[in-house]
């Protein structure tokens, strides 16, 4: 399975040949020993490098396969897949190089947000997967997403209507606006003029200091660096 090349600095840790072999081994594992062997391939340079806390773009490519193993695999394989997803998301939050990946809906998306999207897409499966599945969903909620469906001018700001997923922390927050073909995200300030309803519901965001055409649909907003739960520690260390 082809996987994106990680940024310079992670190349010495990334071993792409481990990805397909490790996923096949995990999908067919029927016991603890084989599941552990598969994990060593995937966590030792395939999807992540657990000794250094590094995560590679291949983790995003592999997320649907890991979720399928959670759903259909042997219990030991499913537990291992959950653990790999948990580690990948945890490592991505403290990713000092802010690794980005190309997605169907936007270019250069932070790996943590791309992973969270996959996890939200299988919310029912994870909710039924015990405590670790619940923790994964709770962690993914920090990496909120807002899809702009309509935008209008509002004085020196803009009001965006769309669909919100995740949990907005409240107040005025920095966000990054993404779309296909935009090489670098647009940094904006957003606030919720009205209380947000349940996750996945229609919502409205006020976006300061932008023209409506800068955020025309299809634009996707994600939290900017410094807005994630552990970014303050990462920034202080960098």
C-alpha positions as CSV (number, residue, x, y, z in Angstrom):
1,X,0.0,0.0,0.0
2,X,1.6,3.3,-1.0
3,X,2.1,5.8,1.8
4,X,3.0,9.5,1.8
5,X,6.5,10.5,2.5
6,X,6.9,12.1,6.0
7,X,8.7,15.4,6.4
8,X,12.5,15.6,6.5
9,X,13.7,14.7,10.1
10,X,11.4,11.7,10.3
11,X,12.8,9.9,7.3
12,X,15.4,8.0,9.4
13,X,12.6,6.5,11.5
14,X,10.0,5.8,8.8
15,X,10.1,2.3,7.2
16,X,7.4,2.1,4.6
17,X,7.9,-1.6,3.9
18,X,6.5,-2.3,7.4
19,X,3.0,-0.8,6.6
20,X,1.4,-3.3,4.3
21,X,3.1,-6.3,5.9
22,X,2.0,-5.1,9.4
23,X,-1.6,-4.4,8.4
24,X,-2.0,-7.8,6.8
25,X,-0.5,-9.5,9.8
26,X,-2.8,-7.6,12.2
27,X,-5.9,-8.3,10.0
28,X,-5.2,-12.0,10.1
29,X,-3.9,-12.3,13.7
30,X,-5.8,-14.8,15.8
31,X,-3.9,-14.6,19.0
32,X,-2.0,-12.3,21.3
33,X,1.5,-13.2,20.0
34,X,0.7,-12.6,16.3
35,X,-1.1,-9.3,17.2
36,X,1.9,-8.2,19.2
37,X,4.2,-9.1,16.3
38,X,2.1,-7.0,13.9
39,X,2.1,-4.1,16.3
40,X,5.9,-4.2,16.5
41,X,6.0,-3.7,12.7
42,X,3.5,-0.9,12.7
43,X,4.7,0.9,15.8
44,X,8.4,0.4,15.1
45,X,8.6,2.6,11.9
46,X,5.5,1.8,9.8
47,X,2.7,4.0,11.1
48,X,4.5,5.5,14.1
49,X,7.7,5.2,16.1
50,X,6.7,4.6,19.7
51,X,10.2,5.0,21.2
52,X,10.5,8.5,19.8
53,X,6.8,9.5,19.9
54,X,6.7,10.1,16.1
55,X,3.7,9.6,13.8
56,X,3.9,9.3,10.1
57,X,1.4,10.3,7.3
58,X,0.9,6.6,6.7
59,X,-1.2,6.5,9.9
60,X,-3.9,8.5,8.2
61,X,-3.9,6.3,5.1
62,X,-4.1,3.2,7.4
63,X,-6.8,4.6,9.8
64,X,-9.7,3.0,7.8
65,X,-8.0,-0.3,7.8
66,X,-7.3,-0.2,11.5
67,X,-11.0,0.7,12.2
68,X,-12.0,-2.2,10.0
69,X,-9.9,-4.5,12.2
70,X,-11.5,-3.0,15.3
71,X,-14.9,-4.0,13.8
72,X,-14.1,-7.4,12.2
73,X,-10.8,-8.6,13.6
74,X,-10.0,-11.1,16.4
75,X,-10.4,-9.5,19.8
76,X,-6.6,-9.3,20.3
77,X,-6.1,-7.7,16.9
78,X,-9.0,-5.3,17.5
79,X,-7.5,-4.2,20.9
80,X,-4.1,-3.7,19.1
81,X,-5.7,-1.6,16.4
82,X,-7.4,0.6,19.0
83,X,-4.1,1.0,20.8
84,X,-2.3,2.1,17.5
85,X,-5.0,4.6,16.8
86,X,-4.8,6.0,20.3
87,X,-1.0,6.3,20.1
88,X,-1.1,7.9,16.6
89,X,-3.6,10.6,17.7
90,X,-1.6,11.2,21.0
91,X,1.7,11.5,19.1
92,X,0.2,13.8,16.5
93,X,-0.9,16.3,19.1
94,X,2.6,16.8,20.2
95,X,4.1,16.6,16.7
96,X,6.8,19.3,16.8
97,X,7.1,19.5,13.0
98,X,3.3,19.9,12.6
99,X,3.1,17.1,9.9
100,X,0.4,17.8,7.3
101,X,-1.3,15.5,4.8
102,X,-3.3,15.9,1.6
103,X,-7.0,14.9,1.9
104,X,-9.9,14.8,-0.5
105,X,-11.4,18.0,1.0
106,X,-8.3,20.1,1.6
107,X,-4.5,20.3,1.1
108,X,-2.0,20.4,3.9
109,X,-4.3,19.3,6.8
110,X,-2.6,18.7,10.2
111,X,-2.3,15.0,10.7
112,X,-4.1,15.1,14.0
113,X,-7.2,16.7,12.4
114,X,-7.1,14.2,9.5
115,X,-7.0,11.3,12.0
116,X,-9.8,12.8,14.1
117,X,-12.0,12.9,11.0
118,X,-11.6,9.1,10.5
119,X,-12.4,8.5,14.1
120,X,-15.6,10.6,14.0
121,X,-16.6,8.7,10.9
122,X,-16.8,5.5,13.0
123,X,-18.2,7.0,16.2
124,X,-20.7,4.2,16.7
125,X,-18.1,1.6,16.4
126,X,-15.8,3.3,18.9
127,X,-18.5,4.0,21.3
128,X,-19.2,0.3,21.4
129,X,-15.5,-0.6,21.8
130,X,-15.2,-0.1,25.5
131,X,-13.2,2.5,27.5
132,X,-10.5,3.0,24.9
133,X,-13.0,3.6,22.1
134,X,-14.6,6.3,24.3
135,X,-11.3,7.9,25.1
136,X,-10.5,8.1,21.4
137,X,-13.8,9.8,20.6
138,X,-13.2,12.3,23.5
139,X,-9.7,13.1,22.2
140,X,-10.9,13.4,18.6
141,X,-13.5,16.0,19.7
142,X,-10.8,18.5,20.6
143,X,-9.8,18.5,16.9
144,X,-13.1,20.1,15.8
145,X,-14.1,20.7,12.2
146,X,-16.4,23.2,10.6
147,X,-17.5,22.9,6.9
148,X,-18.6,26.2,5.4
149,X,-21.8,25.8,3.4
150,X,-22.6,29.5,3.0
151,X,-20.9,32.8,4.0
152,X,-22.1,36.4,4.1
153,X,-20.5,39.7,5.0
154,X,-21.1,41.1,8.5
155,X,-19.4,44.4,8.8
156,X,-15.7,43.9,8.9
157,X,-16.2,40.2,9.5
158,X,-18.2,37.3,7.9
159,X,-20.8,35.0,9.2
160,X,-20.4,31.4,8.0
161,X,-23.2,28.8,8.1
162,X,-22.3,25.2,8.0
163,X,-21.9,21.9,9.9
164,X,-19.8,21.6,13.0
165,X,-18.2,18.4,14.3
166,X,-16.3,18.0,17.6
167,X,-16.3,20.3,20.6
168,X,-15.6,24.0,20.4
169,X,-13.8,25.2,23.5
170,X,-15.6,28.6,23.6
171,X,-14.5,32.2,23.3
172,X,-12.6,33.6,20.4
173,X,-10.3,31.0,18.9
174,X,-7.6,30.8,16.2
175,X,-8.5,28.6,13.3
176,X,-7.0,27.6,9.9
177,X,-9.1,27.7,6.8
178,X,-8.4,25.0,4.2
179,X,-9.6,24.1,0.7
180,X,-8.3,22.1,-2.2
181,X,-5.8,24.1,-4.2
182,X,-4.8,26.4,-1.3
183,X,-1.1,25.7,-0.6
184,X,-1.1,27.2,2.9
185,X,-4.1,27.6,5.2
186,X,-5.5,31.0,6.0
187,X,-5.3,31.9,9.7
188,X,-8.5,33.4,11.0
189,X,-10.2,34.2,14.4
190,X,-13.6,32.6,15.0
191,X,-16.3,32.9,17.6
192,X,-19.7,31.3,18.0
193,X,-22.4,34.1,18.0
194,X,-25.0,31.5,19.1
195,X,-24.7,28.4,21.3
196,X,-23.6,25.3,19.4
197,X,-26.0,22.4,19.5
198,X,-25.0,18.7,19.4
199,X,-22.0,17.5,17.5
200,X,-22.7,17.2,13.7
201,X,-25.4,19.9,13.7
202,X,-25.8,23.0,11.6
203,X,-24.0,25.9,13.2
204,X,-22.9,29.6,12.7
205,X,-19.4,31.0,13.2
206,X,-18.4,34.7,13.1
207,X,-15.0,35.0,11.4
208,X,-13.2,38.3,12.0
209,X,-11.2,40.3,9.4
210,X,-12.0,38.3,6.3
211,X,-13.9,38.8,3.1
212,X,-16.6,36.3,2.3
213,X,-14.8,35.3,-1.0
214,X,-11.7,34.2,1.0
215,X,-13.8,31.5,2.8
216,X,-16.3,30.6,0.0
217,X,-17.5,26.9,0.0
218,X,-16.1,24.4,0.0
219,X,-13.8,25.7,2.9
220,X,-13.0,23.6,6.0
221,X,-11.9,25.1,9.3
222,X,-9.8,23.3,11.8
223,X,-8.3,24.6,15.1
224,X,-4.9,26.4,14.6
225,X,-1.8,25.4,16.4
226,X,-2.0,26.6,19.9
227,X,-5.7,25.8,20.1
228,X,-5.2,22.0,20.6
229,X,-5.2,20.7,24.2
230,X,-1.5,19.9,24.3
231,X,-0.1,22.5,21.9
232,X,1.0,24.9,24.6
233,X,3.5,22.3,25.9
234,X,4.7,21.6,22.4
235,X,5.2,25.2,21.5
236,X,7.1,25.9,24.8
237,X,9.5,23.0,24.0
238,X,10.1,24.2,20.4
